[in-house]
């Protein structure tokens, strides 16, 4: 049952809890047993988020085909993997088949692996008959092609299988990290560490939402190829607003020169340089960043998240008992489980519509589940949180009104880790000491009267909002669902000039931000806010929830769409009564 190469290997007997180290050099990794109709070799990494997301599907394949004689094994070829870490990973995911370190990625290189996760399938004679992904989509509900399952069924039916390869387009790059770094003028110490510490480490550190850390040279070197690829393709950092079209707080984008630096550093072998020149790793404050809150809201028990399936939007309902109006100048969020909390938005419900939805859900857990919205038109919002965004007090003399008896609905977007998780996120409220001069309000700019035909790759939907008074705008939050591809918003002033608000050219549903303007924007009466949104309802859209595509209209379900821009603003000539 054991297997190894010349490197040390790890194997599991019975359950993952029984992990022990095997002696090196006993047999080739993944040796094919002639009595077995197929061997399934899965290349994984303990810190690759896509590999983790595939956990339930790997388990399902093993449950289906191991009883029929197929042999499963998992190899971990990336740098910085350890026997203990691999054993812990396998135990957490209930992998009962053999797992092994592939030090130096010797077997991975022999198998032609470039991305993780990748599956290699061998027939009874040990010939490779398949190399590629398990299926065609990281979200299991969107899968249309079961590549690995189809090949295994052919082999088990004793049909001859012709070698098939499907490119792995989603995952983490192979990062063996065993080659000596070549000398290069670009070094980690002087050039790369400052970039990573500013733009990446706030999320890529222990206990935060990112799946791996970038707090040291060894970690950065391991991930150098992935860093170069992710930044060059603008997948990271996850900032969607187009450069030069307005400016925002917490703007997290790399310059072309920084992207080029990371790419050249990786290509040159990721040299460290003089370690004495490395900047000190950043430190991050503990606790609430704005000090002690006036109120902390959290569910009475943790929310339990399943291992697999689509992302979850859970709405936690908090009925307040304030006897008088409170004015909220800031919120802060403390995720209970940063591995799965993607972002958070706090909505207001003045009509008591959230509590019946929670009671109707009645699934034994706090809150209720929706997709995108909260199940009704909210009365307002207090703002949101996402990794890397810092809480800020509203401008002096402004605040959101929280009326007596208002219910706060905390919507938490969860993305699944591949194993069961729990979370109990907290929301902190910071009140103004006295009533403000002007109330912060929300403009909900929407067009619900659209129909996106099937097959349309670039369907345009527009909206306009006449501005009836002189106002000051503070932020913009675009919102679409899975067909969305682009949203652009601007102000047309009465004199014909324009003011840019926000432009997201590469919409991604899982990265929704409230873009806070660096400088508040004065919008004169008689202006018009215009919004253009574009949608892809074709089979070329891998996120399309309908296969085949069908006509799509406004709605809150996964298969529906929305066209919405939310803009917080104040009325310039408003003067609220003082106490």
C-alpha positions as CSV (number, residue, x, y, z in Angstrom):
1,X,0.0,0.0,0.0
2,X,2.9,2.4,0.3
3,X,4.6,4.2,-2.5
4,X,7.4,6.7,-2.9
5,X,10.1,7.9,-5.2
6,X,13.6,8.7,-4.1
7,X,12.1,11.4,-1.9
8,X,10.3,10.8,1.4
9,X,6.7,9.9,0.9
10,X,3.6,9.9,3.1
11,X,1.0,7.2,3.1
12,X,-2.3,6.6,4.8
13,X,-3.6,3.3,6.1
14,X,-7.3,3.0,6.7
15,X,-7.9,6.7,7.6
16,X,-5.9,9.9,7.2
17,X,-5.3,9.9,10.9
18,X,-2.9,7.0,10.5
19,X,-0.4,8.9,8.5
20,X,3.2,7.7,8.8
21,X,6.4,8.4,6.9
22,X,7.5,5.8,4.4
23,X,11.2,4.9,3.7
24,X,12.4,6.6,0.6
25,X,13.3,4.6,-2.5
26,X,11.0,1.6,-2.2
27,X,9.1,1.9,-5.5
28,X,8.2,4.4,-8.2
29,X,5.5,6.8,-7.2
30,X,2.2,5.6,-8.4
31,X,3.3,2.2,-9.5
32,X,0.5,0.6,-11.6
33,X,-0.8,-2.7,-10.3
34,X,-1.7,-5.0,-13.3
35,X,-4.8,-6.2,-11.4
36,X,-6.2,-2.7,-11.2
37,X,-8.2,-1.4,-14.2
38,X,-7.1,2.2,-13.5
39,X,-5.0,4.4,-11.4
40,X,-6.1,8.0,-10.7
41,X,-3.3,10.3,-9.7
42,X,-4.5,13.7,-8.4
43,X,-2.0,16.5,-8.1
44,X,-2.9,18.8,-5.1
45,X,-1.5,21.5,-2.9
46,X,-2.4,22.2,0.7
47,X,-2.7,26.0,0.0
48,X,-4.3,26.1,-3.4
49,X,-7.9,27.3,-3.1
50,X,-9.1,25.7,-6.3
51,X,-7.7,22.3,-5.1
52,X,-9.6,22.8,-1.8
53,X,-12.8,23.6,-3.6
54,X,-12.6,20.3,-5.5
55,X,-12.5,18.3,-2.3
56,X,-16.1,17.0,-2.5
57,X,-15.7,16.0,-6.2
58,X,-12.5,14.1,-5.5
59,X,-14.2,12.3,-2.6
60,X,-17.1,11.5,-4.9
61,X,-14.9,10.0,-7.6
62,X,-13.1,7.9,-5.0
63,X,-16.4,6.6,-3.6
64,X,-17.7,5.7,-7.0
65,X,-14.6,4.1,-8.6
66,X,-12.5,2.6,-5.7
67,X,-15.1,-0.2,-5.1
68,X,-14.8,-1.0,-8.8
69,X,-11.1,-1.5,-8.6
70,X,-9.6,1.9,-9.4
71,X,-6.7,3.0,-7.3
72,X,-6.5,6.6,-6.1
73,X,-3.5,8.6,-5.0
74,X,-2.7,12.2,-4.4
75,X,0.7,13.8,-4.8
76,X,1.8,17.2,-3.4
77,X,4.6,18.5,-5.6
78,X,4.9,22.2,-4.6
79,X,7.6,23.8,-2.4
80,X,7.2,24.2,1.3
81,X,4.9,21.2,1.6
82,X,5.5,19.0,4.7
83,X,4.5,15.5,5.7
84,X,2.7,16.8,8.7
85,X,0.8,19.4,6.6
86,X,-0.2,16.9,4.0
87,X,-1.4,14.5,6.6
88,X,-3.5,17.2,8.3
89,X,-4.9,18.3,5.0
90,X,-5.9,14.7,4.1
91,X,-7.4,14.2,7.5
92,X,-9.5,17.3,7.3
93,X,-10.8,16.3,3.9
94,X,-11.4,12.7,4.8
95,X,-9.1,11.4,2.0
96,X,-8.8,7.7,2.7
97,X,-6.6,6.9,-0.3
98,X,-2.8,7.2,-0.4
99,X,-1.2,10.6,-0.3
100,X,2.4,11.5,-0.8
101,X,4.9,14.3,-1.0
102,X,6.5,14.7,-4.5
103,X,9.7,16.5,-3.4
104,X,11.2,18.5,-6.3
105,X,8.0,17.6,-8.4
106,X,9.9,14.8,-10.0
107,X,6.8,12.8,-10.8
108,X,4.8,15.9,-11.6
109,X,7.4,16.9,-14.2
110,X,7.5,13.4,-15.6
111,X,3.7,13.5,-16.0
112,X,3.8,16.9,-17.7
113,X,2.0,18.8,-14.9
114,X,1.9,22.6,-15.0
115,X,-1.2,23.4,-12.9
116,X,-2.8,22.2,-9.7
117,X,-5.3,20.5,-9.4
118,X,-4.6,18.2,-12.3
119,X,-5.8,14.5,-12.7
120,X,-3.7,11.9,-14.5
121,X,-5.4,8.5,-15.3
122,X,-3.4,5.4,-16.2
123,X,-4.9,2.3,-17.7
124,X,-4.2,-1.3,-16.5
125,X,-0.9,-1.4,-18.5
126,X,0.2,1.8,-16.9
127,X,-0.3,3.9,-20.0
128,X,-1.5,7.5,-19.5
129,X,-4.9,7.9,-21.0
130,X,-6.0,11.2,-19.6
131,X,-4.4,14.4,-18.3
132,X,-6.4,17.4,-17.3
133,X,-9.0,18.8,-14.9
134,X,-11.7,16.7,-13.2
135,X,-14.4,18.6,-15.0
136,X,-15.0,21.9,-16.8
137,X,-16.0,24.3,-14.0
138,X,-14.9,25.2,-10.5
139,X,-18.5,25.6,-9.4
140,X,-20.1,22.2,-9.3
141,X,-23.6,23.4,-10.3
142,X,-22.1,24.8,-13.6
143,X,-20.3,21.6,-14.6
144,X,-21.3,20.3,-18.1
145,X,-18.4,18.0,-18.8
146,X,-17.2,15.2,-16.4
147,X,-13.9,14.5,-18.0
148,X,-12.3,12.2,-15.4
149,X,-15.5,10.3,-14.7
150,X,-16.1,9.7,-18.4
151,X,-12.6,8.3,-18.9
152,X,-12.9,6.0,-15.8
153,X,-16.2,4.6,-17.0
154,X,-14.7,3.7,-20.3
155,X,-11.7,2.0,-18.6
156,X,-14.0,0.0,-16.3
157,X,-16.1,-1.1,-19.2
158,X,-12.8,-2.5,-20.7
159,X,-13.0,-0.2,-23.6
160,X,-9.8,1.0,-25.2
161,X,-9.2,4.6,-24.2
162,X,-7.2,6.9,-26.5
163,X,-5.0,9.5,-24.8
164,X,-7.0,12.6,-24.1
165,X,-5.7,15.9,-22.8
166,X,-7.8,18.8,-21.6
167,X,-5.9,22.1,-20.8
168,X,-6.1,23.1,-17.1
169,X,-7.1,26.7,-17.2
170,X,-8.1,27.3,-13.6
171,X,-6.0,26.5,-10.5
172,X,-2.5,27.2,-9.1
173,X,0.7,26.8,-11.0
174,X,3.2,24.0,-10.3
175,X,5.8,25.6,-8.0
176,X,8.4,23.0,-7.0
177,X,10.9,25.7,-6.0
178,X,13.9,23.5,-6.1
179,X,15.9,25.3,-8.8
180,X,18.7,27.6,-7.6
181,X,17.9,31.2,-8.1
182,X,19.9,32.9,-10.9
183,X,21.5,36.3,-10.2
184,X,19.3,39.2,-11.3
185,X,19.1,42.9,-10.6
186,X,15.5,42.5,-9.3
187,X,15.5,41.0,-5.8
188,X,13.0,40.2,-3.2
189,X,14.7,42.3,-0.6
190,X,14.8,45.6,-2.5
191,X,12.0,45.4,-5.1
192,X,9.5,42.6,-4.5
193,X,8.9,42.7,-0.7
194,X,7.7,46.3,-0.7
195,X,5.1,45.5,-3.3
196,X,3.9,42.4,-1.6
197,X,3.8,43.9,1.8
198,X,1.7,46.8,0.7
199,X,-0.7,45.1,-1.8
200,X,-0.8,41.4,-0.9
201,X,0.1,40.7,2.7
202,X,-3.0,42.5,4.3
203,X,-5.0,39.5,3.0
204,X,-2.2,36.9,2.5
205,X,-1.3,36.3,6.1
206,X,-2.2,33.7,8.7
207,X,-5.8,34.0,9.8
208,X,-7.0,36.1,6.9
209,X,-9.2,35.3,4.0
210,X,-6.5,34.5,1.4
211,X,-5.6,30.8,1.1
212,X,-1.9,31.2,1.6
213,X,0.6,33.6,3.2
214,X,3.0,36.0,1.6
215,X,4.8,37.2,4.7
216,X,8.3,35.9,4.0
217,X,10.8,35.3,1.3
218,X,10.3,31.5,1.3
219,X,6.6,31.9,0.8
220,X,7.0,34.5,-1.9
221,X,9.6,32.5,-3.8
222,X,7.3,29.4,-3.8
223,X,4.4,31.4,-5.2
224,X,6.5,33.5,-7.6
225,X,5.2,32.0,-10.8
226,X,1.6,32.3,-9.6
227,X,2.2,35.9,-8.4
228,X,3.6,36.8,-11.8
229,X,0.7,35.2,-13.7
230,X,-2.1,36.5,-11.4
231,X,-0.8,40.1,-11.5
232,X,-0.1,40.1,-15.2
233,X,-3.6,38.9,-16.0
234,X,-5.1,41.4,-13.5
235,X,-6.7,38.7,-11.4
236,X,-4.8,40.1,-8.4
237,X,-5.0,42.3,-6.5
238,X,-8.8,42.0,-6.7
239,X,-9.6,45.6,-7.5
240,X,-12.1,46.0,-10.3
241,X,-12.5,49.8,-10.8
242,X,-10.8,51.1,-14.0
243,X,-7.7,53.2,-13.4
244,X,-8.0,56.9,-14.2
245,X,-11.8,56.9,-14.0
246,X,-12.3,58.6,-10.6
247,X,-10.1,57.9,-7.6
248,X,-11.0,55.9,-4.4
249,X,-9.9,55.2,-0.9
250,X,-8.1,51.8,-0.4
251,X,-7.4,51.6,-4.1
252,X,-5.4,48.5,-4.5
253,X,-3.9,48.2,-7.9
254,X,-0.4,47.7,-9.3
255,X,1.3,49.9,-11.8
256,X,2.6,48.5,-15.0
257,X,6.1,48.8,-13.7
258,X,5.2,46.8,-10.5
259,X,3.6,44.1,-12.6
260,X,6.7,43.9,-14.8
261,X,8.9,43.8,-11.7
262,X,7.1,40.8,-10.4
263,X,7.2,39.0,-13.7
264,X,10.9,39.6,-14.2
265,X,11.7,38.5,-10.7
266,X,9.9,35.2,-11.1
267,X,11.5,34.6,-14.5
268,X,15.0,35.2,-13.1
269,X,14.5,32.5,-10.4
270,X,13.1,34.7,-7.6
271,X,16.4,35.8,-6.0
272,X,16.4,37.1,-2.5
273,X,19.2,39.6,-2.6
274,X,20.7,41.0,0.6
275,X,18.4,39.9,3.4
276,X,19.6,42.8,5.5
277,X,17.9,45.1,3.0
278,X,14.5,43.5,3.4
279,X,11.8,45.8,4.9
280,X,10.3,44.7,8.2
281,X,7.1,42.7,7.7
282,X,4.0,44.9,8.2
283,X,2.2,44.7,11.5
284,X,-1.6,44.8,11.8
285,X,-3.6,46.2,14.7
286,X,-5.7,43.8,16.8
287,X,-9.2,44.5,17.8
288,X,-11.6,47.1,16.5
289,X,-9.7,49.6,14.4
290,X,-11.9,52.6,15.4
291,X,-11.8,51.8,19.1
292,X,-14.5,50.5,21.3
293,X,-17.9,50.3,19.4
294,X,-21.2,51.6,20.8
295,X,-22.9,48.3,19.8
296,X,-21.7,44.9,18.7
297,X,-24.2,42.6,16.9
298,X,-23.6,38.9,16.3
299,X,-25.8,35.8,15.9
300,X,-26.5,33.8,19.0
301,X,-24.8,30.8,17.6
302,X,-22.3,30.0,14.8
303,X,-23.6,29.5,11.2
304,X,-22.5,26.1,9.8
305,X,-21.4,26.0,6.2
306,X,-21.4,22.9,4.0
307,X,-18.2,21.7,2.3
308,X,-19.5,22.0,-1.3
309,X,-21.9,23.8,-3.5
310,X,-22.3,27.4,-4.6
311,X,-21.3,30.4,-2.6
312,X,-23.8,31.2,0.2
313,X,-25.4,34.6,0.9
314,X,-26.7,34.4,4.5
315,X,-28.7,37.2,6.0
316,X,-28.5,37.5,9.8
317,X,-31.4,39.4,11.4
318,X,-30.8,41.8,14.4
319,X,-33.9,43.5,15.8
320,X,-32.7,46.6,17.6
321,X,-34.4,48.0,20.8
322,X,-33.2,51.6,20.7
323,X,-35.7,54.0,22.2
324,X,-34.5,57.0,20.2
325,X,-32.9,57.5,16.8
326,X,-29.2,56.7,16.5
327,X,-26.9,58.2,14.0
328,X,-24.3,55.8,12.6
329,X,-21.0,57.3,11.5
330,X,-19.1,54.0,10.9
331,X,-19.3,50.3,11.0
332,X,-16.6,47.7,11.3
333,X,-16.8,43.9,10.8
334,X,-14.9,41.1,12.5
335,X,-15.3,37.9,10.5
336,X,-15.5,34.8,12.8
337,X,-13.8,32.6,10.1
338,X,-11.8,34.6,7.7
339,X,-11.2,31.5,5.5
340,X,-14.8,31.6,4.3
341,X,-16.1,35.2,4.8
342,X,-15.8,36.9,1.4
343,X,-17.5,40.2,2.1
344,X,-20.3,41.7,4.2
345,X,-23.0,44.3,3.7
346,X,-25.2,45.8,6.5
347,X,-28.8,46.6,5.3
348,X,-31.7,48.3,7.1
349,X,-35.2,47.0,7.4
350,X,-37.7,49.5,8.8
351,X,-40.8,47.5,7.9
352,X,-39.9,44.2,9.7
353,X,-39.8,42.1,6.6
354,X,-36.6,40.2,7.4
355,X,-37.7,38.4,10.5
356,X,-40.6,36.5,8.7
357,X,-38.1,35.4,6.1
358,X,-35.8,34.0,8.9
359,X,-38.8,32.2,10.5
360,X,-39.9,30.8,7.1
361,X,-36.4,29.4,6.5
362,X,-36.6,27.4,9.7
363,X,-33.5,25.3,9.0
364,X,-32.1,25.4,12.6
365,X,-29.5,28.0,11.8
366,X,-29.5,31.7,12.4
367,X,-30.6,33.9,9.5
368,X,-31.9,33.0,6.0
369,X,-30.3,32.5,2.6
370,X,-30.8,34.5,-0.6
371,X,-28.8,35.2,-3.7
372,X,-27.5,38.7,-4.2
373,X,-30.3,40.7,-2.5
374,X,-31.9,40.3,0.9
375,X,-35.3,39.1,-0.3
376,X,-37.0,42.6,-0.3
377,X,-36.2,46.2,-1.0
378,X,-34.2,47.4,2.0
379,X,-34.9,50.7,3.7
380,X,-31.2,51.6,3.5
381,X,-27.7,50.4,4.2
382,X,-24.9,51.2,6.7
383,X,-22.1,50.1,4.3
384,X,-20.0,47.0,3.9
385,X,-16.7,45.3,4.4
386,X,-14.3,43.3,2.3
387,X,-10.7,42.2,2.9
388,X,-8.3,45.1,2.6
389,X,-10.9,47.8,3.1
390,X,-10.5,49.9,6.3
391,X,-13.4,51.3,8.3
392,X,-13.8,55.0,8.2
393,X,-15.9,57.5,10.0
394,X,-18.3,59.3,7.7
395,X,-17.4,63.0,6.9
396,X,-17.9,65.4,9.7
397,X,-21.5,66.5,10.1
398,X,-22.9,63.4,8.3
399,X,-24.3,60.0,9.4
400,X,-26.8,57.3,8.6
401,X,-30.1,57.4,10.4
402,X,-31.0,54.3,12.5
403,X,-34.6,54.8,13.6
404,X,-36.0,53.1,16.7
405,X,-37.1,49.6,16.1
406,X,-35.1,49.2,12.8
407,X,-33.8,45.7,12.0
408,X,-30.3,45.4,10.9
409,X,-29.8,42.7,8.3
410,X,-26.2,41.6,8.0
411,X,-25.6,39.8,4.7
412,X,-22.4,37.6,4.8
413,X,-21.1,36.2,1.5
414,X,-19.5,32.9,2.2
415,X,-17.2,31.0,-0.2
416,X,-16.7,27.3,0.6
417,X,-13.4,25.8,1.5
418,X,-14.0,22.2,0.6
419,X,-14.7,21.1,4.1
420,X,-17.4,22.0,6.7
421,X,-16.8,25.3,8.4
422,X,-18.4,27.5,11.1
423,X,-18.6,31.3,11.3
424,X,-20.0,33.9,13.8
425,X,-19.2,37.3,12.3
426,X,-19.6,40.4,14.4
427,X,-20.8,43.8,13.3
428,X,-19.7,46.9,15.2
429,X,-21.7,50.2,15.1
430,X,-20.2,53.6,15.9
431,X,-22.7,56.4,16.8
432,X,-22.3,60.1,16.4
433,X,-22.2,62.0,19.7
434,X,-24.9,64.4,18.5
435,X,-27.3,64.6,15.5
436,X,-25.5,65.5,12.3
437,X,-26.2,68.4,10.0
438,X,-27.0,66.2,7.1
439,X,-28.3,62.6,6.8
440,X,-26.5,60.1,4.6
441,X,-29.0,58.6,2.2
442,X,-28.8,56.0,-0.6
443,X,-29.8,56.5,-4.3
444,X,-30.8,53.1,-5.7
445,X,-30.4,53.6,-9.4
446,X,-31.8,50.6,-11.2
447,X,-33.5,49.4,-14.4
448,X,-35.7,46.3,-13.6
449,X,-37.4,46.4,-17.0
450,X,-35.0,44.4,-19.1
451,X,-34.8,41.1,-20.9
452,X,-31.5,39.6,-21.9
453,X,-32.0,37.2,-24.9
454,X,-30.2,33.9,-24.9
455,X,-27.0,33.9,-26.9
456,X,-26.4,37.6,-26.5
457,X,-22.7,38.2,-25.7
458,X,-22.8,42.0,-25.2
459,X,-26.4,43.0,-24.2
460,X,-26.7,46.7,-23.2
461,X,-29.0,47.8,-20.4
462,X,-29.1,51.5,-19.4
463,X,-30.5,53.6,-16.5
464,X,-30.8,57.3,-15.7
465,X,-31.4,59.1,-12.4
466,X,-32.4,62.9,-12.5
467,X,-30.8,64.7,-9.6
468,X,-33.5,67.0,-8.0
469,X,-31.2,69.0,-5.7
470,X,-27.6,70.0,-5.1
471,X,-26.1,66.9,-3.5
472,X,-22.7,65.5,-2.5
473,X,-21.9,61.9,-3.4
474,X,-19.5,59.8,-1.4
475,X,-19.2,56.3,-3.1
476,X,-20.7,54.0,-5.7
477,X,-21.5,50.3,-5.5
478,X,-22.3,48.4,-8.8
479,X,-24.4,45.3,-8.6
480,X,-25.1,42.6,-11.2
481,X,-25.3,38.8,-11.1
482,X,-23.5,36.1,-13.1
483,X,-24.2,37.4,-16.6
484,X,-22.8,40.8,-15.8
485,X,-19.6,41.8,-17.6
486,X,-19.2,45.6,-17.4
487,X,-20.8,48.6,-15.7
488,X,-20.0,52.3,-16.2
489,X,-21.6,55.2,-14.4
490,X,-21.1,59.0,-14.7
491,X,-22.8,62.3,-14.1
492,X,-24.0,64.6,-16.9
493,X,-24.1,68.1,-15.5
494,X,-26.5,70.8,-16.8
495,X,-23.7,72.5,-18.7
496,X,-22.9,69.3,-20.6
497,X,-19.8,68.4,-18.8
498,X,-19.4,65.0,-17.1
499,X,-18.1,63.6,-13.8
500,X,-16.9,60.0,-13.7
501,X,-18.3,57.8,-10.9
502,X,-17.1,54.3,-11.4
503,X,-16.3,51.9,-14.3
504,X,-15.9,48.2,-13.8
505,X,-14.8,46.7,-17.1
506,X,-14.3,43.1,-15.9
507,X,-17.2,42.4,-13.6
508,X,-16.9,39.5,-11.2
509,X,-19.8,38.7,-9.0
510,X,-17.5,37.4,-6.2
511,X,-15.6,40.7,-6.0
512,X,-18.2,43.3,-5.2
513,X,-16.9,46.5,-3.6
514,X,-18.2,49.8,-2.3
515,X,-15.9,52.2,-4.1
516,X,-15.5,55.2,-1.7
517,X,-14.5,58.3,-3.5
518,X,-11.2,59.8,-2.3
519,X,-12.9,63.3,-2.6
520,X,-16.6,63.8,-2.2
521,X,-18.3,64.7,-5.5
522,X,-20.5,67.8,-5.8
523,X,-23.4,67.1,-8.1
524,X,-25.5,70.2,-9.1
525,X,-29.3,70.1,-9.3
526,X,-30.5,69.3,-12.8
527,X,-27.7,66.8,-13.4
528,X,-28.4,63.2,-14.5
529,X,-26.6,60.1,-13.3
530,X,-26.3,57.7,-16.2
531,X,-25.5,54.0,-16.0
532,X,-24.6,51.5,-18.7
533,X,-24.4,47.8,-17.9
534,X,-23.4,44.9,-20.3
535,X,-24.3,41.2,-20.0
536,X,-23.1,38.0,-21.6
537,X,-25.9,35.4,-21.9
538,X,-24.0,33.1,-24.2
539,X,-22.5,29.7,-23.7
540,X,-19.1,31.4,-23.8
541,X,-19.8,32.8,-20.3
542,X,-18.5,30.0,-17.9
543,X,-20.6,31.5,-15.1
544,X,-23.9,31.4,-17.0
545,X,-26.2,29.5,-14.6
546,X,-28.5,28.4,-17.5
547,X,-27.4,25.6,-19.9
548,X,-28.5,26.1,-22.5
549,X,-29.0,29.9,-22.1
550,X,-32.5,31.2,-21.7
551,X,-34.1,34.7,-21.5
552,X,-33.2,36.4,-18.3
553,X,-35.0,39.2,-16.5
554,X,-34.8,41.0,-13.1
555,X,-34.9,38.9,-10.0
556,X,-33.0,37.8,-6.9
557,X,-32.4,34.1,-7.8
558,X,-29.2,32.7,-9.2
559,X,-30.7,32.4,-12.6
560,X,-32.0,36.0,-12.6
561,X,-30.1,39.3,-13.1
562,X,-30.0,42.7,-11.7
563,X,-28.9,46.2,-12.9
564,X,-28.3,48.4,-9.9
565,X,-25.9,51.2,-8.8
566,X,-26.1,52.3,-5.2
567,X,-24.8,55.9,-4.4
568,X,-24.6,57.3,-0.8
569,X,-25.2,61.0,-0.8
570,X,-26.2,64.0,1.3
571,X,-28.4,67.0,0.4
572,X,-26.2,70.1,0.5
573,X,-28.8,72.6,1.9
574,X,-30.2,70.2,4.5
575,X,-29.9,71.2,8.1
576,X,-31.3,68.6,10.6
577,X,-32.7,69.8,13.9
578,X,-30.4,69.7,16.8
579,X,-31.3,68.4,20.3
